[in-house]
Amino acid sequence: MFVLTAVGALMGELFFPKGFLPAGGAPNTRAVLVLRRALPAVAFVYIVATVLYLSFGPLGKWRVAPVLLAVPVALSLGRTSILRAEFPSDRARSIALFLLAALPPFAYGHGVLKANALLSGDAYLYVSSEVSGHAMEPETSSANRPRYIGRAGEQYFLYIPAKKSVLVLAASEPKPLELHPREPATGQMPTGTVAKPASVRASARPER
């Protein structure tokens, strides 16, 4: 999705190299004057609509919200001297500013969507191998097996559906994790993705 946004920014600069309403482009035409006078009102409506959409929109808003947030931020940064020395070309600088403004909300939105898919059971990687510190019967279904969240530093994080808790593993002992997708795209079970060695370092509250 971020790649498509980058391509869109590049195409926008190619089609409008001097901006949508360039300062020196036919300034006396009636259409341009009307558009220039309407810009403050359009900007106000845009900001209000974006805030309302972020506050009350569905979860899928994070597929488009990063672009909505990046546009005003990039335009504001364009009036400053940020990255002017690094990018002498106004085109290249505009694209760089837009991508920098869009990257943080894209990263956040991607995390929100991935977390929701994992918690809801729509898409995730589950652990098919034994996990130290977590008892699990061999016939346990994939829906009830630990789900791989990700890695941060030297720690791995697994979500335990039965307890709705998180198990934290440390990469310190040769105990590999065998991961499988919930629904393989090809219809066949792959050999599994093996994470780097991991062992229990800390866990959620013990079972009672």
N, C-alpha and C positions, 0 to 999 in steps of 0.2 A: 504493500500500500504506500509506504514511504517513497519507494522508487517511482511509482506512478505520479505522486505529488511532485517529485523532482522533475520528471519529464514534463508535467504540466507547467511548472514554473519556467522551464527552458522554452517551451513553445510560446508562452505568454510574452517572454522577452523578445522572441523572434518576430512575433506578429505585431507587437507594440514596442519597438525599440526606444521610442521617445516618451513612452507612457501613454495611458489612455486619453488623458487630456493634457498634452504638452503645453508648457507655458507660452511658447512662441508659435503655436499652431493655430492659425485662423482665430485670433482672440476676439475679433469683432463680430463673428457670426452669431446669430441669435441662439442657435442650438447650443453652442459652446457656452455662451453667457448664462443660459438657463441652467445648464448642467453644473456650472461652477457655483451658481447661487444655491443650487439644491444640495451640494455636497455636504454641508454641515448637517442638514436634516437627514440625509441618507446615512451619514456616519452615525448619527444618534440612534436611528432606527436599527441599524446594523448591530450596534453594540447591545442595545436592549434586547433584541431578538436572540442574539447569541447567548446572553446571560440567561434568558428564560429557557432556551433550548438546553443549555448545560444543566440547569437546575431541575427541570421537569421532563426532559426528553427521555426516551427509552435507552436501554443499555447500548444499543447499536449506535448511539450518537458518537461514541468514541471512534467510529470509523471516519467521520467527517469533521468532528469538533476540532481536531488539531489544525486543519486548514483554516477553519473559521477564526481560530485564535491567532494563527500565524500572520494573517493578512494585516490587521491593524498594527501588530507589533513590528512587522517588517517595514511597513510604511513609516512608522514613527522613527525607527532606527535609521531609515534611509535619509532622514533630514539631519542626522548627526554625522560626525566624522569617523564613526566606527568602521573599521576595515577599509577605509579609503586608501591608506598607504599600501595595504596588501593587495587590493583590487583596483588598479587605476581605471579599469573599464567599468562604466556605470552598469552595463548589462550583467557582467560577472558579479559585481558587488550586490546588485539587487537579488540575484539568484542565491548567493551565499547567505545574505541576511534572511531571506525567506526560509531557507532550509534550516538555518540555525534557530530561527523562531519556531519552526514546526517540529523540530526533533524532540524537545522535552515533552510536549503534550502527546506526541505520537508514542514515545516510549511509555508514558503513563497509561495511555489508552490501551496500548497493546497488552500491558500487564493486567489491566482491569478485565479485558475480554478473555485472556488466558485463564485468569483466576476464576472467572465465572464459569467458563467451560469445564474446568477441573472440578469445581464444587458441585455443579449441576449434573456432572457425569456425561456431558456432551462429547468431550474430547480430552483425552489425557493419556499419559504413559503409566502403566501399573507395573509393580515389582513382582516378578514371578519367582524370584529366588528367595531364600530365607533372609530375614532381616534380624540382626542381633538386637535384642531388647524388645522384640515384638513377637508374641506367640501367634502362630497362624497355622491352621489345619491345611494339609495338602490339597484337600478338595475345595478349599475356599474359592468362591467365584471371583472373577476379575473385578467385579463391581465393589467387592468388599476387601480387596487387597490394597496395600499402601500405594498411593499415587505420587508420582514424582513431581515435585514442585520446581526444583531447580537447584543451582549451586550458587553460593555466595562465599567467596574466599576459599577456605579449606573446609567448608561445611556443605553437606547436602541436606535438603529438606524434603520430607515425605508427609503427605496428608493421610491420616488414618480415618477413613469414612465412619467406621463403627463408633469411634470415640469422638469424632469431630475435633481432632487434635493434630498437632504437628510434631513429628519426630525429627530430631536434629542429629545428623550423622557426621562424623569427622573422618577425613581422609587420612588415616594413620595406620590401618592394618589391612593386609591383603584379603579383603572380603568384598568381592565385586557384587554389583547390583545388576541383575538382568531385567531389562525393561522391554515392555511390549506395548504397542498402541492398542487402545480399546477396540477400534474397528480398523483393521488394515485396509488401506485403499485398494490393494490388489485382490483382496478376498482370501489371501493366503497368509498364514502366520509366518512372519519373518524370523530369522535366527535370533533376533534380540540385540538390543544395544547395550553393551556392557559399560557401566560407568567406571570411573577410576576407583581404586580400593577405598572402602569406607567402613567405618565401625561406629558404634554408638558412642556419642560424646555427651549428649544430653537429650532428654525426651520430655514429653508432656507428662501430666499427672499419671501415676500408675493406676492400673485397673483396680477397682474395689470390689 
